[in-house]
Amino acid sequence: MQAQASSADIIGIANAGDDTITSMKQAAEFGLTKDHKLVGLILGMNGIPSLGLQIAQGAQIMNPFYWDLNEATRSFAKRFSERIPSKAYPNDMQAGVYAGVIHYLKAVDKVGSAKDGKAVVAAMKELPTDDPLFGKGFIRKDGRKIHPLYLLQVKSPDQSKSKWDLLQVVGVIKGEDAFRPENEGNCPLSKQ
């Protein structure tokens, strides 16, 4: 009710999981979504089906991955879906594990073995990241992986063409602009 009475155009939902789903459903029930845009600060693609496109349409999320970004992400999503019982499409965390393992294995290959963990981490930071899901990027000294982030908007029911056709890209933030600058993080690793 406070949000509805405010002059805000955008309402950030700052919780996660089932609490986000409940908050967004309540916002729709109170008519908040008619005059305000909802932004799920910790809403992922997998939460949208339980909300339903009718309620979630127009809501926005920021995410580093969406299965329908390009041919490589669509191919990965298809292979992923075929291998799991639920037939769900991958979210950003699942894609991140895949990309992280690929980069780790490239670093192990460069070092020659996985026995020296410090050498493997150093190699991971030296090698640019390049995979079919996140594209080109790099790992900073402080360990932060730099890659673009996407502002995604939930489609309306009539825009969606399939069960997992949920989002559309409405903006892209370059990796260098998406994360706090390394020199502002006060990480001891950055000073080495």
Backbone as ProteinMPNN parsed JSONL, in Angstrom:
{"seq_chain_A": "MQAQASSADIIGIANAGDDTITSMKQAAEFGLTKDHKLVGLILGMNGIPSLGLQIAQGAQIMNPFYWDLNEATRSFAKRFSERIPSKAYPNDMQAGVYAGVIHYLKAVDKVGSAKDGKAVVAAMKELPTDDPLFGKGFIRKDGRKIHPLYLLQVKSPDQSKSKWDLLQVVGVIKGEDAFRPENEGNCPLSKQ", "coords_chain_A": {"N_chain_A": [[0.82, -1.187, 0.0], [2.013, 1.196, 0.716], [3.836, 1.497, -1.364], [2.103, 1.76, -3.51], [0.873, 4.161, -2.914], [2.966, 5.88, -3.174], [4.964, 8.089, -5.234], [6.476, 6.694, -6.936], [7.6, 5.155, -9.944], [8.708, 2.755, -10.427], [8.988, -0.272, -8.709], [11.046, -1.969, -6.588], [11.471, -5.322, -5.818], [12.743, -6.643, -3.132], [13.498, -9.292, -2.155], [13.712, -12.894, -2.072], [13.235, -16.013, -3.893], [10.401, -17.937, -2.924], [9.277, -15.853, -1.469], [9.58, -13.636, -3.133], [7.915, -14.384, -5.254], [5.427, -14.49, -3.924], [5.227, -11.79, -3.077], [5.103, -10.465, -5.558], [2.77, -11.541, -6.616], [0.932, -10.562, -4.767], [1.247, -7.836, -5.215], [0.157, -7.638, -7.777], [-2.48, -8.415, -7.204], [-3.328, -6.241, -5.645], [-3.412, -4.338, -7.56], [-1.151, -2.941, -8.164], [0.554, -3.377, -10.31], [-0.581, -2.187, -12.487], [0.009, 0.527, -12.614], [2.66, 0.701, -11.948], [6.011, -0.372, -12.537], [7.383, -3.5, -11.863], [10.374, -4.683, -10.399], [12.257, -7.45, -10.033], [14.637, -7.969, -7.81], [16.051, -10.236, -7.112], [15.033, -12.152, -8.811], [14.744, -14.92, -10.815], [14.726, -16.628, -14.003], [13.477, -19.1, -13.586], [11.571, -18.667, -11.654], [9.482, -17.418, -12.857], [7.519, -19.081, -14.266], [5.939, -20.035, -12.083], [4.764, -17.734, -11.244], [3.352, -16.97, -13.464], [2.723, -15.646, -16.695], [0.709, -13.765, -17.017], [0.529, -12.394, -14.575], [3.223, -11.694, -14.151], [4.03, -10.263, -16.39], [5.797, -7.645, -17.962], [7.405, -7.136, -15.753], [10.771, -6.636, -14.647], [14.106, -7.929, -14.768], [17.57, -8.275, -13.933], [20.164, -9.96, -15.464], [22.893, -12.216, -16.15], [22.667, -14.097, -18.128], [20.566, -15.573, -20.563], [18.607, -18.025, -22.021], [17.802, -17.59, -24.648], [19.448, -15.797, -26.054], [21.187, -15.992, -28.247], [22.268, -18.101, -31.025], [24.084, -19.966, -29.947], [23.443, -20.024, -27.175], [20.828, -20.906, -27.331], [21.19, -23.456, -28.444], [22.636, -24.721, -26.376], [20.663, -24.633, -24.365], [18.717, -26.325, -25.419], [20.089, -28.811, -25.481], [20.599, -29.078, -22.731], [17.976, -29.153, -21.644], [17.043, -31.534, -22.752], [18.382, -33.394, -21.257], [17.543, -33.438, -18.628], [15.083, -34.505, -16.251], [12.826, -32.761, -15.782], [12.709, -31.205, -17.998], [13.254, -28.534, -18.044], [14.547, -25.291, -18.942], [17.888, -23.929, -18.88], [19.024, -21.835, -16.176], [20.725, -18.777, -15.181], [22.572, -19.525, -13.206], [23.032, -22.248, -13.604], [24.064, -22.155, -16.202], [26.299, -20.653, -15.611], [27.829, -22.404, -14.031], [28.482, -24.323, -15.951], [29.987, -22.71, -17.786], [32.019, -21.885, -16.048], [33.283, -24.308, -15.403], [34.264, -25.024, -17.93], [36.139, -22.953, -18.292], [37.839, -23.425, -16.12], [38.833, -25.971, -16.838], [40.265, -25.282, -19.137], [42.265, -23.77, -17.95], [43.505, -25.713, -16.338], [44.472, -27.338, -18.364], [46.333, -25.569, -19.504], [48.15, -25.265, -17.368], [48.905, -27.885, -16.998], [48.216, -29.778, -15.142], [45.947, -30.476, -12.393], [46.984, -30.351, -9.897], [48.313, -28.222, -8.603], [46.674, -25.887, -7.135], [46.89, -23.078, -6.784], [48.343, -22.325, -9.016], [46.557, -23.017, -11.019], [44.414, -21.261, -10.494], [45.744, -18.853, -10.949], [46.239, -19.156, -13.686], [43.606, -19.181, -14.593], [42.952, -16.525, -14.174], [44.698, -15.293, -15.891], [44.03, -16.221, -18.467], [41.813, -15.147, -21.012], [38.265, -15.235, -20.659], [36.111, -17.198, -22.591], [33.379, -18.435, -23.906], [30.544, -20.318, -25.16], [28.228, -19.401, -23.875], [28.455, -17.06, -22.293], [30.161, -15.544, -23.725], [32.96, -13.453, -24.596], [35.168, -12.463, -22.004], [36.683, -11.737, -18.82], [38.657, -12.572, -15.895], [39.125, -10.733, -13.059], [41.848, -9.608, -10.9], [40.81, -9.669, -8.321], [39.109, -11.777, -8.442], [36.589, -11.484, -9.573], [34.421, -12.235, -12.163], [34.127, -10.797, -15.27], [31.631, -9.792, -17.397], [28.975, -9.113, -19.777], [25.779, -7.804, -18.6], [22.271, -8.352, -18.747], [19.316, -6.515, -19.161], [16.257, -7.728, -18.671], [12.914, -8.236, -19.694], [9.788, -9.462, -18.662], [7.738, -11.254, -20.824], [4.484, -10.692, -22.271], [1.54, -12.806, -22.11], [0.582, -13.144, -24.779], [2.839, -12.57, -26.284], [4.601, -14.641, -25.834], [5.868, -17.641, -27.174], [6.31, -20.238, -26.461], [6.699, -22.625, -23.721], [9.074, -21.896, -22.276], [9.675, -19.454, -23.332], [10.016, -16.661, -22.136], [11.148, -14.152, -21.597], [12.404, -10.968, -22.779], [15.134, -9.18, -24.178], [15.822, -5.982, -23.118], [17.802, -4.227, -22.666], [21.398, -3.818, -22.512], [24.218, -4.083, -20.49], [27.531, -3.26, -20.52], [30.23, -5.357, -19.462], [32.351, -4.042, -18.133], [31.047, -1.88, -17.09], [29.106, -2.962, -15.526], [29.851, -3.991, -13.073], [31.209, -3.227, -9.806], [34.028, -1.061, -9.812], [37.305, -2.444, -9.741], [39.254, -1.176, -8.167], [37.743, -0.009, -6.176], [36.893, -1.902, -4.443], [38.451, -2.708, -2.294], [39.761, -5.144, -2.05], [42.209, -7.395, -0.909], [43.517, -9.023, -2.764], [43.598, -7.541, -5.082], [45.593, -5.761, -4.647], [47.924, -7.076, -4.867]], "CA_chain_A": [[0.0, 0.0, 0.0], [2.928, 2.339, 0.72], [4.374, 1.622, -2.716], [1.021, 2.23, -4.367], [0.632, 5.569, -2.587], [4.154, 6.676, -3.486], [5.026, 8.606, -6.603], [7.456, 5.881, -7.657], [7.172, 4.467, -11.163], [9.311, 1.419, -10.391], [9.041, -0.847, -7.366], [12.0, -3.072, -6.483], [11.099, -6.388, -4.889], [14.054, -6.981, -2.571], [13.543, -10.554, -1.424], [14.094, -13.957, -3.007], [12.515, -17.28, -3.873], [8.94, -17.909, -2.751], [8.871, -14.538, -0.976], [9.451, -12.774, -4.307], [6.709, -14.818, -5.965], [4.285, -14.035, -3.123], [5.175, -10.323, -3.137], [4.666, -10.038, -6.887], [1.358, -11.904, -6.741], [0.168, -9.601, -3.954], [1.295, -6.55, -5.919], [-0.829, -7.72, -8.865], [-3.818, -8.442, -6.591], [-3.655, -4.902, -5.178], [-3.453, -3.444, -8.706], [0.092, -2.179, -8.239], [1.217, -3.58, -11.603], [-1.222, -1.362, -13.521], [0.633, 1.847, -12.66], [4.062, 0.619, -11.551], [6.804, -1.471, -13.079], [8.045, -4.272, -10.81], [11.716, -5.182, -10.689], [12.656, -8.499, -9.098], [16.084, -7.856, -7.611], [16.612, -11.592, -7.077], [14.078, -13.007, -9.514], [15.338, -15.603, -11.954], [13.822, -17.16, -15.009], [12.737, -20.258, -13.098], [10.468, -18.23, -10.812], [8.408, -16.826, -13.659], [6.383, -19.978, -14.504], [5.029, -20.135, -10.94], [4.02, -16.477, -11.213], [2.489, -16.894, -14.639], [2.982, -14.455, -17.498], [-0.351, -12.77, -16.817], [0.904, -11.588, -13.404], [4.605, -11.237, -14.223], [4.313, -9.488, -17.601], [6.326, -6.298, -17.773], [8.418, -7.091, -14.681], [12.132, -6.657, -15.182], [15.186, -8.526, -13.982], [18.919, -8.132, -14.483], [20.727, -11.297, -15.46], [24.023, -12.354, -17.07], [22.42, -15.157, -19.113], [19.209, -16.008, -20.896], [18.771, -19.103, -22.995], [17.422, -17.173, -26.005], [20.247, -14.647, -26.469], [21.788, -16.214, -29.561], [22.196, -19.497, -31.447], [24.859, -20.803, -29.016], [22.689, -20.209, -25.929], [19.657, -21.734, -27.659], [21.676, -24.829, -28.622], [22.93, -25.216, -25.04], [19.392, -24.821, -23.656], [18.073, -27.519, -25.975], [20.831, -29.977, -24.977], [20.369, -29.108, -21.288], [16.592, -29.574, -21.424], [16.897, -32.942, -23.141], [19.099, -34.266, -20.319], [17.007, -33.43, -17.267], [13.697, -35.016, -16.231], [11.796, -31.719, -15.81], [12.784, -30.551, -19.32], [13.407, -27.09, -17.844], [15.666, -24.643, -19.608], [18.88, -23.515, -17.872], [19.054, -20.465, -15.678], [22.059, -18.189, -15.181], [23.484, -20.25, -12.318], [23.395, -23.493, -14.284], [24.949, -21.764, -17.302], [27.552, -20.205, -15.0], [28.614, -23.586, -13.653], [29.004, -24.873, -17.21], [31.037, -21.83, -18.28], [33.121, -21.92, -15.087], [34.007, -25.578, -15.567], [35.014, -24.918, -19.185], [37.304, -22.09, -18.069], [38.72, -24.168, -15.213], [39.522, -27.025, -17.603], [41.252, -24.619, -19.998], [43.384, -23.398, -17.085], [44.205, -26.965, -15.991], [45.204, -27.73, -19.57], [47.477, -24.657, -19.636], [49.103, -25.563, -16.297], [49.384, -29.246, -17.213], [47.55, -30.664, -14.18], [45.148, -29.76, -11.393], [47.613, -30.557, -8.594], [48.685, -26.955, -7.978], [45.487, -25.039, -7.192], [47.256, -21.668, -6.957], [48.738, -22.143, -10.424], [45.34, -23.097, -11.838], [43.692, -20.004, -10.304], [46.511, -17.82, -11.67], [45.984, -19.361, -15.112], [42.238, -18.748, -14.865], [42.951, -15.066, -14.22], [45.486, -14.887, -17.065], [43.319, -16.553, -19.696], [40.504, -14.508, -21.181], [37.159, -16.185, -20.693], [35.442, -17.21, -23.89], [32.556, -19.638, -23.985], [29.337, -20.057, -25.958], [27.105, -18.904, -23.089], [28.689, -15.709, -21.797], [31.026, -14.846, -24.673], [34.292, -13.042, -24.156], [35.23, -11.759, -20.734], [37.939, -11.971, -18.106], [38.573, -12.645, -14.438], [40.018, -9.742, -12.471], [42.705, -10.062, -9.801], [39.999, -9.908, -7.127], [38.316, -12.978, -8.668], [35.301, -11.154, -10.19], [34.3, -12.529, -13.597], [33.533, -9.646, -15.942], [30.856, -10.136, -18.594], [27.799, -8.233, -19.844], [24.523, -8.123, -17.926], [21.124, -8.045, -19.603], [18.053, -6.118, -18.567], [15.251, -8.575, -19.306], [11.534, -7.934, -19.327], [8.888, -10.603, -18.815], [6.812, -11.111, -21.945], [3.051, -10.878, -22.014], [1.127, -14.13, -22.597], [0.463, -13.2, -26.239], [4.173, -12.492, -26.889], [5.305, -15.898, -25.6], [5.586, -18.658, -28.184], [6.508, -21.571, -25.894], [6.753, -22.684, -22.257], [10.236, -21.194, -21.724], [9.826, -18.166, -24.015], [9.503, -15.834, -21.042], [11.806, -12.856, -21.436], [13.011, -10.307, -23.926], [16.207, -8.264, -23.81], [15.482, -4.576, -23.332], [19.019, -3.443, -22.49], [22.645, -4.539, -22.257], [25.23, -3.31, -19.775], [28.865, -3.822, -20.74], [30.826, -5.909, -18.248], [33.168, -3.041, -17.443], [30.142, -0.954, -16.414], [28.123, -3.714, -14.743], [30.365, -4.378, -11.754], [31.984, -2.203, -9.09], [35.431, -1.039, -10.243], [38.187, -3.239, -8.886], [39.964, -0.325, -7.204], [36.823, 0.434, -5.127], [36.467, -3.054, -3.647], [39.36, -2.922, -1.164], [40.153, -6.553, -1.958], [43.668, -7.54, -0.813], [44.035, -9.673, -3.972], [43.819, -6.505, -6.095], [46.8, -5.016, -4.321], [49.124, -7.913, -5.069]], "C_chain_A": [[0.873, 1.263, 0.0], [3.46, 2.579, -0.677], [3.33, 2.206, -3.651], [0.76, 3.722, -4.144], [1.812, 6.465, -2.941], [4.069, 7.204, -4.918], [6.027, 7.818, -7.446], [6.827, 5.242, -8.888], [7.606, 3.008, -11.145], [9.389, 0.967, -8.949], [9.991, -2.035, -7.392], [11.53, -4.06, -5.435], [12.413, -6.974, -4.366], [13.984, -8.187, -1.644], [13.811, -11.655, -2.45], [13.154, -15.152, -2.89], [11.012, -17.116, -3.771], [8.447, -16.565, -2.245], [8.707, -13.549, -2.135], [8.168, -13.093, -5.056], [5.461, -14.305, -5.24], [4.135, -12.521, -3.212], [4.648, -9.84, -4.479], [3.198, -10.398, -7.131], [0.486, -10.925, -5.963], [0.137, -8.229, -4.621], [0.263, -6.524, -7.044], [-2.256, -7.693, -8.301], [-4.273, -7.054, -6.141], [-3.674, -3.883, -6.322], [-2.197, -2.614, -8.897], [0.728, -2.257, -9.625], [0.581, -2.77, -12.728], [-0.49, -0.039, -13.709], [2.13, 1.843, -12.366], [4.735, -0.548, -12.262], [7.484, -2.171, -11.91], [9.411, -4.736, -11.301], [12.06, -6.201, -9.609], [14.159, -8.481, -8.938], [16.765, -9.214, -7.575], [15.592, -12.548, -7.686], [14.784, -13.621, -10.71], [14.279, -16.159, -12.881], [12.947, -18.283, -14.464], [11.596, -19.887, -12.15], [9.27, -17.736, -11.597], [7.267, -17.796, -13.943], [5.421, -20.088, -13.318], [4.241, -18.834, -10.737], [2.964, -16.452, -12.316], [2.735, -15.593, -15.384], [1.938, -13.372, -17.291], [0.0, -11.834, -15.662], [2.276, -10.953, -13.593], [4.887, -10.297, -15.395], [4.737, -8.062, -17.281], [7.36, -6.176, -16.673], [9.8, -7.199, -15.308], [13.092, -7.307, -14.2], [16.511, -8.237, -14.686], [19.576, -9.489, -14.374], [21.895, -11.381, -16.435], [23.787, -13.369, -18.195], [20.92, -15.322, -19.327], [19.353, -16.982, -22.055], [18.526, -18.651, -24.431], [18.194, -15.947, -26.486], [20.781, -14.786, -27.89], [21.739, -17.712, -29.887], [22.948, -20.424, -30.48], [24.096, -21.047, -27.71], [21.445, -21.06, -26.172], [20.054, -23.198, -27.818], [21.975, -25.471, -27.269], [21.638, -25.535, -24.285], [18.684, -26.084, -24.134], [18.747, -28.784, -25.445], [20.589, -30.17, -23.482], [18.992, -29.686, -20.995], [16.383, -31.054, -21.724], [17.487, -33.895, -22.112], [18.537, -34.27, -18.901], [15.529, -33.821, -17.283], [12.62, -33.935, -16.354], [11.691, -31.027, -17.164], [12.865, -29.029, -19.209], [14.596, -26.573, -18.642], [16.616, -24.092, -18.542], [18.726, -22.061, -17.456], [20.507, -19.978, -15.662], [23.045, -18.95, -14.296], [23.949, -21.556, -12.965], [24.338, -23.2, -15.446], [26.307, -21.332, -16.759], [28.437, -21.357, -14.563], [29.26, -24.185, -14.893], [30.188, -24.031, -17.717], [32.253, -21.844, -17.356], [33.95, -23.186, -15.208], [34.827, -25.558, -16.847], [36.284, -24.096, -18.964], [38.325, -22.768, -17.149], [39.512, -25.226, -15.987], [40.548, -26.445, -18.575], [42.491, -24.241, -19.181], [44.186, -24.624, -16.671], [45.036, -27.431, -17.176], [46.45, -26.863, -19.745], [48.562, -24.988, -18.617], [49.699, -26.961, -16.472], [48.819, -30.26, -16.234], [46.756, -29.805, -13.205], [45.776, -29.83, -10.012], [47.94, -29.263, -7.862], [47.535, -25.965, -8.143], [45.81, -23.574, -7.427], [47.649, -21.386, -8.41], [47.518, -22.173, -11.338], [44.547, -21.795, -11.707], [44.414, -18.874, -11.041], [46.271, -17.935, -13.179], [44.559, -18.923, -15.484], [42.154, -17.227, -14.976], [43.73, -14.544, -15.424], [44.713, -15.093, -18.367], [42.046, -15.717, -19.833], [39.416, -15.575, -21.172], [36.507, -16.078, -22.062], [34.686, -18.521, -23.996], [31.274, -19.306, -24.726], [28.169, -19.451, -25.182], [27.252, -17.455, -22.643], [29.58, -14.892, -22.726], [32.377, -14.515, -24.081], [34.191, -12.247, -22.855], [36.589, -12.006, -20.101], [37.661, -12.054, -16.612], [39.6, -11.667, -13.875], [40.87, -10.367, -11.37], [41.903, -10.408, -8.556], [39.063, -11.106, -7.288], [36.969, -12.726, -9.324], [35.362, -11.449, -11.695], [33.551, -11.364, -14.238], [32.905, -10.096, -17.259], [29.644, -9.212, -18.637], [26.656, -8.721, -18.958], [23.386, -7.648, -18.828], [19.936, -7.613, -18.753], [16.976, -6.851, -19.359], [13.873, -8.206, -18.8], [10.669, -9.153, -19.607], [7.886, -10.294, -19.922], [5.367, -11.226, -21.472], [2.663, -12.257, -22.545], [1.035, -14.206, -24.119], [1.801, -13.061, -26.956], [4.921, -13.822, -26.811], [4.871, -16.961, -26.605], [5.757, -20.093, -27.674], [6.664, -21.472, -24.381], [7.894, -21.857, -21.66], [10.546, -19.886, -22.449], [9.229, -17.103, -23.105], [9.981, -14.388, -21.053], [12.251, -12.276, -22.768], [14.066, -9.335, -23.418], [15.75, -6.839, -24.121], [16.686, -3.661, -23.124], [20.208, -4.325, -22.196], [23.597, -3.585, -21.545], [26.569, -3.998, -19.988], [29.448, -4.293, -19.412], [31.612, -4.9, -17.447], [32.305, -2.052, -16.653], [29.201, -1.648, -15.433], [28.568, -4.011, -13.313], [31.168, -3.239, -11.136], [33.431, -2.224, -9.595], [36.322, -1.753, -9.235], [38.866, -2.385, -7.817], [39.064, 0.21, -6.092], [36.415, -0.692, -4.18], [37.3, -3.332, -2.431], [39.724, -4.389, -0.955], [41.66, -6.663, -1.899], [44.276, -8.202, -2.051], [44.337, -8.651, -5.063], [45.106, -5.743, -5.875], [48.075, -5.796, -4.54], [49.725, -7.671, -6.435]], "O_chain_A": [[0.53, 2.266, -0.626], [3.534, 3.72, -1.132], [3.643, 3.051, -4.489], [0.46, 4.452, -5.089], [1.665, 7.685, -3.001], [3.205, 6.803, -5.696], [6.38, 8.238, -8.548], [5.664, 4.841, -8.868], [6.974, 2.144, -11.752], [9.805, 1.723, -8.071], [9.77, -2.995, -8.13], [11.228, -3.685, -4.302], [13.104, -7.707, -5.074], [14.372, -8.104, -0.479], [14.113, -11.348, -3.603], [12.392, -15.283, -1.932], [10.419, -16.271, -4.441], [7.324, -16.165, -2.551], [7.798, -12.719, -2.119], [7.424, -12.192, -5.445], [4.553, -13.755, -5.864], [3.026, -12.022, -3.402], [3.84, -8.913, -4.535], [2.47, -9.645, -7.778], [-0.57, -10.509, -6.44], [-0.884, -7.542, -4.592], [-0.421, -5.521, -7.246], [-3.134, -7.029, -8.853], [-5.455, -6.723, -6.238], [-3.923, -2.7, -6.091], [-2.182, -1.684, -9.703], [1.37, -1.304, -10.065], [1.151, -2.678, -13.816], [-0.379, 0.461, -14.829], [2.795, 2.867, -12.517], [4.111, -1.569, -12.547], [8.093, -1.519, -11.061], [9.578, -5.126, -12.456], [12.145, -5.867, -8.428], [14.884, -8.926, -9.827], [17.927, -9.336, -7.963], [15.324, -13.619, -7.14], [15.36, -12.904, -11.528], [13.088, -16.154, -12.57], [11.785, -18.398, -14.852], [10.736, -20.723, -11.875], [8.165, -17.646, -11.062], [6.111, -17.378, -13.87], [4.214, -20.221, -13.519], [3.173, -18.843, -10.126], [1.844, -15.978, -12.124], [2.935, -14.549, -14.762], [2.25, -12.184, -17.381], [-0.206, -10.624, -15.756], [2.473, -9.793, -13.232], [5.9, -9.598, -15.383], [4.133, -7.375, -16.458], [8.123, -5.21, -16.654], [9.964, -7.787, -16.377], [12.916, -7.245, -12.983], [16.547, -7.986, -15.89], [19.552, -10.109, -13.31], [21.893, -10.686, -17.451], [24.605, -13.489, -19.107], [20.123, -15.223, -18.394], [20.15, -16.759, -22.967], [19.018, -19.297, -25.356], [17.657, -15.14, -27.244], [20.822, -13.814, -28.645], [21.219, -18.499, -29.097], [22.501, -21.542, -30.223], [24.104, -22.165, -27.195], [21.054, -21.848, -25.31], [19.328, -24.087, -27.373], [21.615, -26.624, -27.034], [21.531, -26.58, -23.644], [18.115, -26.824, -23.33], [18.071, -29.718, -25.013], [20.398, -31.295, -23.02], [18.86, -30.607, -20.189], [15.633, -31.738, -21.029], [17.137, -35.075, -22.09], [19.009, -35.032, -18.057], [14.81, -33.499, -18.23], [11.589, -34.179, -16.981], [10.705, -30.345, -17.446], [12.577, -28.318, -20.171], [15.52, -27.316, -18.971], [16.19, -23.819, -17.42], [18.36, -21.191, -18.246], [21.409, -20.7, -16.087], [24.233, -19.01, -14.61], [25.122, -21.917, -12.878], [25.31, -23.927, -15.65], [27.341, -21.608, -17.367], [29.658, -21.296, -14.707], [30.447, -24.514, -14.886], [31.25, -24.566, -18.035], [33.39, -21.818, -17.826], [35.178, -23.143, -15.126], [35.967, -26.023, -16.857], [37.368, -24.49, -19.393], [39.531, -22.687, -17.383], [40.723, -25.354, -15.807], [41.591, -27.055, -18.809], [43.621, -24.373, -19.653], [45.416, -24.581, -16.654], [46.174, -27.868, -17.009], [47.512, -27.375, -20.098], [49.748, -24.994, -18.946], [50.86, -27.192, -16.134], [48.923, -31.465, -16.459], [46.873, -28.58, -13.19], [45.154, -29.405, -9.039], [47.854, -29.208, -6.635], [47.434, -25.287, -9.165], [45.105, -22.892, -8.171], [47.322, -20.334, -8.958], [47.456, -21.433, -12.321], [44.057, -21.276, -12.709], [43.776, -18.037, -11.68], [46.117, -16.924, -13.865], [44.336, -18.363, -16.557], [41.379, -16.7, -15.775], [43.44, -13.455, -15.921], [44.741, -14.243, -19.257], [41.283, -15.592, -18.875], [39.637, -16.695, -21.633], [36.374, -14.986, -22.616], [35.284, -19.586, -24.156], [30.949, -18.132, -24.902], [27.196, -19.022, -25.802], [26.274, -16.709, -22.621], [29.738, -13.686, -22.536], [32.873, -15.202, -23.187], [33.258, -11.472, -22.645], [37.529, -12.433, -20.77], [36.596, -11.667, -16.13], [40.79, -11.76, -14.173], [40.643, -11.506, -10.963], [42.261, -11.325, -7.817], [38.303, -11.421, -6.372], [36.255, -13.687, -9.613], [36.249, -10.966, -12.399], [32.465, -10.994, -13.791], [33.56, -10.697, -18.111], [29.317, -8.587, -17.628], [26.58, -9.901, -18.613], [23.523, -6.675, -19.57], [19.594, -8.256, -17.761], [16.806, -6.628, -20.557], [13.691, -7.9, -17.622], [10.795, -9.794, -20.65], [7.273, -9.227, -19.954], [5.08, -11.784, -20.412], [3.393, -12.822, -23.359], [1.378, -15.237, -24.698], [1.894, -13.403, -28.135], [5.785, -14.094, -27.644], [3.682, -17.157, -26.856], [5.396, -21.048, -28.361], [6.751, -20.376, -23.826], [7.701, -21.187, -20.645], [11.585, -19.276, -22.198], [8.08, -16.695, -23.279], [9.282, -13.499, -20.565], [12.447, -12.995, -23.748], [13.908, -8.738, -22.353], [15.344, -6.535, -25.243], [16.604, -2.458, -23.375], [20.06, -5.441, -21.696], [23.76, -2.433, -21.946], [26.725, -5.178, -19.675], [29.189, -3.699, -18.366], [31.552, -4.896, -16.218], [32.762, -1.461, -15.675], [28.571, -0.992, -14.604], [27.733, -4.256, -12.442], [31.73, -2.401, -11.84], [33.999, -3.299, -9.786], [36.107, -1.668, -8.026], [39.033, -2.832, -6.682], [39.564, 0.825, -5.151], [35.676, -0.462, -3.223], [36.893, -4.135, -1.591], [39.966, -4.824, 0.171], [42.346, -6.088, -2.744], [45.444, -7.962, -2.356], [45.231, -8.866, -5.881], [45.651, -5.148, -6.805], [49.175, -5.257, -4.417], [50.735, -8.283, -6.782]]}, "name": "protein", "num_of_chains": 1, "seq": "MQAQASSADIIGIANAGDDTITSMKQAAEFGLTKDHKLVGLILGMNGIPSLGLQIAQGAQIMNPFYWDLNEATRSFAKRFSERIPSKAYPNDMQAGVYAGVIHYLKAVDKVGSAKDGKAVVAAMKELPTDDPLFGKGFIRKDGRKIHPLYLLQVKSPDQSKSKWDLLQVVGVIKGEDAFRPENEGNCPLSKQ"}
